[in-house]
């Protein structure tokens, strides 16, 4: 598998009122062209210990920023088409309407990655230039080792 085709082994537990609804939701997004980018973004957020990841959609591109230890760091931008597919995947996983790009929406999903479980809360809102999406990460951090 080429590096461009690599999908991090993130296990998603999508939003849903039942296990069947969650499984159906996951079946819907796995073949999506946005699934690899969504999994990569989530894995990158976890690796960087970013408590917030912000996606700013403009007509031409998607700008990515990570808040790490209270400071904002730029991420790799992507073209708008790839970003749209990725966002549709994330919104579907979070139980949001991926077609609505103007209204304020919230949703959530869970993941398991690198033997730890994480919870993500997604908030999207239309803005003048397009759409802004905030992805909040919460998980139990491993206990600190003693400083002896």
C-alpha positions as CSV (number, residue, x, y, z in Angstrom):
1,X,0.0,0.0,0.0
2,X,1.4,3.4,-1.0
3,X,1.7,6.1,1.7
4,X,-1.1,8.1,0.0
5,X,-3.4,5.1,0.4
6,X,-2.5,4.5,4.1
7,X,-5.5,4.7,6.5
8,X,-4.6,4.8,10.2
9,X,-6.2,2.0,12.2
10,X,-8.7,4.3,13.9
11,X,-11.7,2.3,15.1
12,X,-14.8,4.6,14.9
13,X,-18.0,4.2,17.0
14,X,-20.4,6.5,15.2
15,X,-23.3,8.3,16.7
16,X,-26.5,6.3,16.7
17,X,-29.4,5.3,19.0
18,X,-28.6,1.6,18.7
19,X,-25.7,-0.7,17.8
20,X,-27.4,-1.5,14.4
21,X,-27.7,2.2,13.6
22,X,-24.0,2.8,14.5
23,X,-23.0,-0.2,12.3
24,X,-25.1,1.1,9.4
25,X,-23.6,4.6,9.8
26,X,-20.1,3.1,9.7
27,X,-20.9,1.0,6.6
28,X,-22.1,4.2,4.9
29,X,-18.9,6.1,5.4
30,X,-16.2,3.5,5.0
31,X,-16.3,3.4,1.2
32,X,-16.5,7.2,1.0
33,X,-13.6,9.0,-0.6
34,X,-13.4,11.2,2.5
35,X,-12.9,8.3,4.9
36,X,-9.1,8.1,4.6
37,X,-8.7,11.8,5.1
38,X,-11.1,11.8,8.1
39,X,-9.2,8.9,9.7
40,X,-5.9,10.6,9.1
41,X,-7.1,13.9,10.6
42,X,-8.4,12.2,13.7
43,X,-5.2,10.2,14.1
44,X,-3.1,13.4,13.7
45,X,-5.2,15.2,16.3
46,X,-4.6,12.3,18.7
47,X,-0.9,12.1,18.0
48,X,-0.4,15.8,18.5
49,X,-2.5,15.8,21.7
50,X,-4.6,18.6,20.1
51,X,-7.6,19.3,22.3
52,X,-9.2,21.3,19.5
53,X,-8.8,20.9,15.7
54,X,-10.4,23.7,13.6
55,X,-11.2,23.4,9.9
56,X,-11.9,26.6,8.0
57,X,-13.6,26.1,4.7
58,X,-13.1,28.9,2.0
59,X,-14.2,28.6,-1.6
60,X,-10.7,27.3,-2.7
61,X,-9.3,25.4,0.3
62,X,-9.6,24.0,3.8
63,X,-7.2,25.4,6.4
64,X,-6.4,23.2,9.4
65,X,-5.3,24.4,12.8
66,X,-4.5,22.4,16.0
67,X,-4.7,23.8,19.6
68,X,-1.9,22.0,21.5
69,X,-1.2,23.0,25.1
70,X,-3.1,26.2,24.6
71,X,-1.2,27.3,21.5
72,X,-2.4,27.2,17.9
73,X,-0.4,25.4,15.3
74,X,-1.0,25.3,11.5
75,X,-1.7,22.0,9.8
76,X,-1.5,21.0,6.1
77,X,-4.2,22.7,4.0
78,X,-6.2,20.7,1.5
79,X,-8.2,21.4,-1.6
80,X,-11.9,22.2,-1.1
81,X,-13.2,19.0,-2.9
82,X,-11.1,16.7,-0.7
83,X,-12.1,18.7,2.4
84,X,-15.8,18.5,1.5
85,X,-15.6,14.7,1.3
86,X,-13.7,14.5,4.6
87,X,-16.3,16.8,6.3
88,X,-19.2,14.8,5.0
89,X,-17.6,11.7,6.5
90,X,-17.0,13.4,9.9
91,X,-20.5,14.8,10.0
92,X,-22.1,11.4,9.2
93,X,-20.0,9.8,11.9
94,X,-21.2,12.4,14.3
95,X,-24.8,12.0,13.4
96,X,-25.0,15.5,11.8
97,X,-26.6,16.5,8.5
98,X,-23.7,16.7,6.1
99,X,-25.8,18.6,3.5
100,X,-26.4,21.5,5.9
101,X,-23.4,23.9,5.6
102,X,-25.0,27.0,7.2
103,X,-26.8,26.1,10.4
104,X,-25.0,25.5,13.7
105,X,-24.8,21.7,14.3
106,X,-23.3,19.6,17.0
107,X,-22.6,15.9,17.1
108,X,-20.2,13.3,18.5
109,X,-18.5,10.0,18.0
110,X,-16.0,7.9,19.7
111,X,-12.8,6.2,18.6
112,X,-10.2,3.7,19.7
113,X,-6.7,4.3,18.5
114,X,-3.3,3.2,19.9
115,X,-5.1,1.2,22.6
116,X,-6.9,4.3,24.0
117,X,-10.4,5.4,23.7
118,X,-11.2,9.0,22.7
119,X,-14.4,11.0,22.5
120,X,-14.9,13.7,19.9
121,X,-17.5,16.5,19.9
122,X,-18.0,18.2,16.6
123,X,-19.5,21.7,16.1
124,X,-20.0,23.2,12.7
125,X,-21.3,26.6,11.7
126,X,-21.6,28.5,8.5
127,X,-19.6,31.7,8.2
128,X,-19.2,34.4,5.6
129,X,-16.3,32.7,3.8
130,X,-17.8,29.1,4.0
131,X,-17.9,27.0,7.1
132,X,-15.9,26.5,10.3
133,X,-15.8,23.2,12.1
134,X,-14.3,22.6,15.6
135,X,-13.4,19.1,16.6
136,X,-12.9,18.7,20.4
137,X,-11.0,15.7,21.6
138,X,-11.3,14.4,25.2
139,X,-9.9,11.2,26.6
140,X,-8.4,9.9,29.8
141,X,-4.7,10.8,29.7
142,X,-2.4,8.1,31.1
143,X,-1.1,8.9,34.6
144,X,2.2,10.7,34.8
145,X,5.2,8.7,35.7
146,X,7.0,9.6,38.9
147,X,9.8,12.1,38.7
148,X,12.4,10.3,40.7
